[in-house]
């Protein structure tokens, strides 16, 4: 982190990226870092790029940066394990690339990397980077980083929540921002998402071992005007059922393949995700499937994995 700060000091212009289909931690870490750098280095030009996700617009919006503006710039990518998932491929055209992440470092990209798999979130890493280097954390930055931590810990429910996570969140909460209002924003959803949640509970396929799956088709999403990003709102829903220990949500994409979101309460699943073009955390991973047969294969692998874990 000292080296990262040295690089930040060395460049007058910095562009920050994060992963595609952003969640609160992707935006919290990206925009939180942007806010910290703008506050502490007002003489520098700090921009954040990528797709503006409508469902998370309350966290902030991206900057418009031309292709020419990448030349000679410092590029920082937060919360992104693999280059294939970086939103805005122009990250490759900068002068120097830094990776800041908390996922397993299977794709060790970048000229300089800080990867801490013990951290709950990239937002936790960014917050501690600021605190440990005595950088000013404004209420606006604290709000963004707090949102990222809350998002990736499932409101401090997931095993990745450590005493350090809680301490970091508490330090952020000392800044004066509307935490209650932020939590209402993060916890609320439209009626169409409520109907999607009902659909999930009504149509879950649950094995005897405690593995569940649901397929959300393009036809269903079009009928109910639900975007791919909005389906992330129900990823944790199956886990609220006590009998379910591991689950997968298969979301059909426009080109016919399936985006697979996998979660587990105890049994490690990220090795299964790697077999299907994905990866992630031990208990929260993503993958891709290119047929109904591959969907079945993933489900069977999750079943066998849970049986082996119980033994």
Steps between C-alpha positions, in 0.01 A plus 500: 500500500794735554603435140145566381497835680836584341352430155194713579734783599698458177207547258292809437215307336347174626220285355321244718323187370303214658321187380208462261146468641602697810378427850526736801860398573613557141351849499576569864870425460530673162307816585621502860859502377413774249354713780801442729747592228304808393485618863867441578646591161280783369767594244470160327243388240323190640236320290299180528379314192259222412133430443252698711286239676151655542409295809805637684487858376456622859868418555624721217566526128798444273714762327530543124860442392623505141738238357780756477473577871630153593842561347764543769251462786501290816222239488365332815258205491307414817301190599572308178665158507542443126583723205205356308264663752651849501240751383640719219786327320690825462670418831768338281593831336620685809861546610498295823241252636420431867273221625327533840283200585382247757429201272746211457784629282465241221551768234797700627463789257642848544839659548432528874251299705348507847280195556372412848273197498438538874320830442121494480497733201704729282329786682649380829845501337456853363373628835796358691738629233367850572500463878847347520650774279318780685300606197184702556184287463208732431141411591435437129792253478399335828146445368628330186748275681247412769251401227763277341579325828132453584433364152779242493445382858124463457450755777777338706343151479760324282807317636731756333392747770793525743563715808711722273202535264277616784769737628546650154123540454478668841772750404312580179177539697666773707475724193173686474296336226147366504561132579131425553412659167777308325378172647145575386630560148697175501218296654213618282394368159222545246189287487639312200794383715254394770322291237835356389575402858161331523573316175830376642340362815217338303727334244814396688621151416643363827692172525489271799850608596402866527616633162257734324478650153279736305508596132395852403432513128515787254126458439429550871727805525350661190146434618568663836745763367785376720861563402788261557646733763169511687501121544790547743244623754381143563836321513485461878131406512536117485747510790229622735344152483655290776500177297706654219879485545621575146321661207542617142303758305517458122416824317457465125682768301393660173738277300356182655773412749443508876664716763530281809504646850601243761483532878569267791465518875798275578624278215762666276373548145748723314688204351176393329461854366850482351399188304239712323691814407454677829633528851463711810491455874483158668132551590391750233596443138387556145529294182361459150297221345434452131219244502228345713722192518780706653249646746421143608871421522563794732205400718631143528849626585355714776307199633806274506707780654253545785482124563881484518507800735249339738718187518 
